[in-house]
Amino acid sequence: KFLLKKGKPAISNLEEYLAETQRFRSNLREVEGLRIFETKTNYMLCELEKANATDLKYHLIHEHGMLIRDCSNFYGLDNHFFRVSAQLPEENDALVAAIRDYLEA
């Protein structure tokens, strides 16, 4: 509300941010064993084919200092689902690499 009242954009360069979101989504889709659901937002729902999202979450926290949203308590989802949102390009790349490493181990 504060930014809207001041006439300031919440995101300084929306086109660039959405382009990074698309790039991030494309990179996640290249990770074997991971399904990414289509969205028009900066966050996306991901499904692990075999791995457990809770285990991935704890691995990412303890080994990489990264946090994902475990969606196992969402209605209709199970422990194969998690959610991520686009960040800076280098942070997105690091997350994709960390997920890939976890799934390949």
C-alpha positions as a Markdown table, in Angstrom:
| # | Residue | x | y | z |
|---|---|---|---|---|
| 1 | Lys | 0.0 | 0.0 | 0.0 |
| 2 | Phe | 2.8 | 2.3 | 0.9 |
| 3 | Leu | 4.4 | 2.1 | -2.6 |
| 4 | Leu | 1.0 | 2.4 | -4.3 |
| 5 | Lys | 0.2 | 5.5 | -2.3 |
| 6 | Lys | 3.6 | 7.0 | -3.2 |
| 7 | Gly | 3.1 | 6.1 | -6.9 |
| 8 | Lys | 6.2 | 3.9 | -6.8 |
| 9 | Pro | 6.4 | 0.5 | -8.5 |
| 10 | Ala | 6.8 | -2.5 | -6.2 |
| 11 | Ile | 9.2 | -4.0 | -8.7 |
| 12 | Ser | 11.5 | -1.5 | -10.4 |
| 13 | Asn | 11.8 | -3.3 | -13.7 |
| 14 | Leu | 8.8 | -5.7 | -14.1 |
| 15 | Glu | 9.7 | -6.9 | -17.6 |
| 16 | Glu | 13.2 | -7.8 | -16.6 |
| 17 | Tyr | 11.9 | -9.6 | -13.5 |
| 18 | Leu | 9.4 | -11.6 | -15.4 |
| 19 | Ala | 12.0 | -12.5 | -18.0 |
| 20 | Glu | 14.2 | -13.8 | -15.2 |
| 21 | Thr | 11.3 | -15.8 | -13.9 |
| 22 | Gln | 10.9 | -17.4 | -17.3 |
| 23 | Arg | 14.6 | -18.2 | -17.5 |
| 24 | Phe | 14.5 | -19.7 | -14.0 |
| 25 | Arg | 11.5 | -21.8 | -14.9 |
| 26 | Ser | 13.2 | -23.1 | -18.0 |
| 27 | Asn | 16.3 | -24.0 | -16.1 |
| 28 | Leu | 14.3 | -25.9 | -13.5 |
| 29 | Arg | 12.5 | -27.8 | -16.3 |
| 30 | Glu | 15.9 | -29.1 | -17.4 |
| 31 | Val | 16.4 | -30.8 | -14.1 |
| 32 | Glu | 15.7 | -34.5 | -14.5 |
| 33 | Gly | 13.1 | -35.8 | -12.0 |
| 34 | Leu | 11.4 | -32.5 | -11.5 |
| 35 | Arg | 8.1 | -31.3 | -12.9 |
| 36 | Ile | 7.3 | -27.5 | -13.0 |
| 37 | Phe | 3.8 | -26.4 | -13.3 |
| 38 | Glu | 2.9 | -23.4 | -15.6 |
| 39 | Thr | 2.2 | -20.1 | -13.9 |
| 40 | Lys | 2.0 | -16.4 | -14.7 |
| 41 | Thr | 3.5 | -15.4 | -11.4 |
| 42 | Asn | 7.0 | -15.2 | -10.0 |
| 43 | Tyr | 6.6 | -18.3 | -7.9 |
| 44 | Met | 6.0 | -21.8 | -9.2 |
| 45 | Leu | 4.9 | -25.2 | -8.0 |
| 46 | Cys | 7.3 | -28.0 | -8.5 |
| 47 | Glu | 6.8 | -31.8 | -8.2 |
| 48 | Leu | 9.6 | -34.3 | -7.4 |
| 49 | Glu | 9.1 | -37.5 | -9.3 |
| 50 | Lys | 10.8 | -39.7 | -6.7 |
| 51 | Ala | 12.4 | -37.6 | -4.0 |
| 52 | Asn | 10.7 | -36.1 | -0.9 |
| 53 | Ala | 10.3 | -32.3 | -0.7 |
| 54 | Thr | 10.8 | -32.3 | 3.1 |
| 55 | Asp | 14.1 | -34.0 | 2.7 |
| 56 | Leu | 15.1 | -31.6 | -0.1 |
| 57 | Lys | 14.1 | -28.6 | 2.0 |
| 58 | Tyr | 16.3 | -29.7 | 4.9 |
| 59 | His | 19.2 | -30.5 | 2.6 |
| 60 | Leu | 19.0 | -27.1 | 1.0 |
| 61 | Ile | 18.8 | -25.3 | 4.4 |
| 62 | His | 21.7 | -27.2 | 6.0 |
| 63 | Glu | 24.0 | -27.5 | 3.0 |
| 64 | His | 23.3 | -24.4 | 1.0 |
| 65 | Gly | 21.5 | -21.9 | 3.3 |
| 66 | Met | 18.5 | -21.9 | 0.9 |
| 67 | Leu | 14.8 | -22.2 | 1.7 |
| 68 | Ile | 12.0 | -23.7 | -0.4 |
| 69 | Arg | 8.3 | -23.9 | 0.6 |
| 70 | Asp | 7.5 | -27.5 | 1.4 |
| 71 | Cys | 3.9 | -27.9 | 0.1 |
| 72 | Ser | 3.1 | -31.3 | 1.7 |
| 73 | Asn | 0.5 | -29.7 | 4.0 |
| 74 | Phe | -1.4 | -28.0 | 1.1 |
| 75 | Tyr | -4.8 | -29.5 | 0.4 |
| 76 | Gly | -4.5 | -32.0 | -2.5 |
| 77 | Leu | -0.7 | -32.1 | -2.5 |
| 78 | Asp | 1.7 | -34.5 | -0.9 |
| 79 | Asn | 5.4 | -34.6 | 0.1 |
| 80 | His | 6.6 | -34.5 | -3.5 |
| 81 | Phe | 5.6 | -30.9 | -3.9 |
| 82 | Phe | 7.4 | -27.7 | -3.1 |
| 83 | Arg | 7.2 | -24.0 | -4.2 |
| 84 | Val | 10.0 | -21.6 | -5.2 |
| 85 | Ser | 10.0 | -18.0 | -6.3 |
| 86 | Ala | 12.3 | -16.2 | -8.7 |
| 87 | Gln | 15.1 | -14.2 | -7.1 |
| 88 | Leu | 18.3 | -12.6 | -8.5 |
| 89 | Pro | 19.8 | -14.6 | -11.5 |
| 90 | Glu | 22.8 | -15.8 | -9.5 |
| 91 | Glu | 20.5 | -17.0 | -6.7 |
| 92 | Asn | 18.2 | -18.8 | -9.1 |
| 93 | Asp | 21.2 | -20.5 | -10.8 |
| 94 | Ala | 22.5 | -21.6 | -7.4 |
| 95 | Leu | 19.2 | -23.0 | -6.4 |
| 96 | Val | 18.9 | -25.0 | -9.7 |
| 97 | Ala | 22.4 | -26.3 | -9.2 |
| 98 | Ala | 21.7 | -27.3 | -5.6 |
| 99 | Ile | 18.5 | -29.1 | -6.6 |
| 100 | Arg | 20.2 | -30.9 | -9.5 |
| 101 | Asp | 23.0 | -32.0 | -7.2 |
| 102 | Tyr | 20.6 | -33.3 | -4.6 |
| 103 | Leu | 18.6 | -35.3 | -7.1 |
| 104 | Glu | 21.7 | -36.7 | -8.8 |
| 105 | Ala | 23.2 | -37.9 | -5.5 |
